[in-house]
Amino acid sequence: MNPSVATVSACARKSKIKKQPFFDDCRWKTQNILVEGNTFTTDPSKIKGCKASRGCGFNGLFSNYGTYPRWSPYHATVVQKGITFKQNNVWQNNTYTGPWHFMVEEAGNVVSWDAWRSAPYGQDAGSNKS
């Protein structure tokens, strides 16, 4: 991003933010994240009230649904799709022990280990889960 172009005042203008480079540069992004070589361990019996239904034992790549301001070009699933599919966020070569669950695109969209690792998400290549 070019901070002399994507200024606070420029990014606040409805007419500019819908166009490049402002569309890409006027929003903080979760991008180029590499989660690699980690050991994730969870034992629900050691955490009071730990249940998947309460959000315990999750890993994921997701964002909120865009709603505000009304003129924003980041409505609906724009940010969710960007974080999940277009911003080079990668999990790989990790080890998971315990009952892990995975969320993608939006909070609450739970997918299985197999779905997390296969198309369209393609996360955790070279990783294992026990």
WOLIN-V748497 format. One record per pair of residues at least 12 apart in sequence whose ideal C-beta (glycine too) atoms are under 8 Angstrom apart, sorted by the first residue. I is the first residue (numbers start at 1). J is the second residue. D is the distance in Angstrom with one decimal. If there is no record, write none. Layout:
# WOLIN-V748497
<<I,J,D> <I,J,D>>
This chain:
# WOLIN-V748497
<<1,21,7.4> <1,24,7.5> <1,25,4.0> <2,21,6.9> <2,25,6.9> <5,21,6.3> <5,22,7.7> <5,25,7.1> <6,21,6.7> <6,22,6.1> <6,25,3.7> <6,26,5.4> <10,22,6.4> <10,26,7.4> <11,25,7.7> <11,26,3.5> <14,71,4.6> <17,72,7.5> <17,73,6.0> <18,73,4.7> <23,73,6.0> <27,74,6.2> <27,79,7.5> <29,82,7.1> <29,83,7.6> <29,87,5.8> <30,63,7.5> <30,83,5.1> <30,87,6.5> <30,89,6.3> <31,83,7.8> <31,87,3.7> <31,88,6.0> <31,89,6.6> <32,87,7.1> <32,88,4.9> <32,89,7.4> <33,88,7.7> <33,89,4.5> <33,90,7.2> <34,90,5.4> <34,92,7.5> <35,90,7.1> <35,91,4.5> <35,92,7.6> <35,94,6.7> <36,90,7.6> <36,91,7.4> <36,92,5.2> <36,93,5.1> <36,94,6.8> <37,93,5.5> <37,94,6.9> <38,94,4.8> <38,95,7.3> <39,94,7.3> <39,95,4.7> <39,97,7.2> <40,59,6.4> <40,94,6.4> <40,95,7.0> <40,96,4.9> <40,97,7.2> <40,98,7.9> <40,100,6.4> <41,96,7.8> <41,97,4.5> <41,98,5.8> <42,56,7.4> <42,57,4.6> <42,97,7.4> <42,98,3.8> <42,99,6.7> <42,100,6.4> <43,98,5.7> <44,56,6.4> <44,57,6.6> <44,98,7.3> <44,99,6.6> <52,99,7.2> <52,101,5.3> <52,110,7.7> <57,98,6.5> <57,99,5.5> <57,100,5.5> <57,101,5.6> <58,100,7.4> <58,101,4.9> <58,102,6.9> <58,103,5.7> <58,110,7.9> <59,91,7.6> <59,96,7.7> <59,100,6.1> <59,101,7.7> <59,102,5.7> <59,103,7.8> <60,102,5.5> <60,103,3.5> <60,104,6.1> <61,83,6.2> <61,84,5.5> <61,89,5.7> <61,91,7.5> <61,103,7.6> <61,104,5.7> <61,105,7.9> <61,121,7.7> <61,123,6.9> <62,80,6.6> <62,83,7.0> <62,84,7.1> <62,103,5.1> <62,104,5.9> <62,105,5.6> <62,106,5.4> <62,107,5.6> <62,109,6.8> <63,79,4.7> <63,80,4.7> <63,82,8.0> <63,83,5.0> <63,105,7.7> <63,106,6.8> <64,79,7.4> <64,80,7.8> <64,106,7.2> <64,107,6.9> <65,77,6.8> <65,80,7.0> <65,106,6.1> <66,78,5.8> <66,79,5.5> <77,105,7.0> <77,106,7.3> <80,105,4.6> <80,106,5.3> <81,105,7.1> <84,104,5.8> <84,105,5.1> <84,121,7.1> <85,120,7.0> <90,123,7.1> <91,123,4.4> <91,124,4.7> <91,127,7.0> <92,123,7.7> <92,124,6.2> <92,125,4.9> <92,126,5.3> <92,127,6.5> <93,125,7.5> <93,126,4.2> <93,127,6.0> <94,124,6.0> <94,127,4.4> <95,127,6.7> <95,128,5.7> <95,129,7.8> <96,113,7.9> <96,127,6.9> <96,128,7.2> <96,129,4.1> <96,130,7.3> <97,129,7.8> <97,130,5.6> <100,113,7.3> <100,129,6.5> <102,115,7.6> <102,116,4.1> <102,123,7.7> <104,116,6.9> <104,121,5.5> <113,129,5.4>>
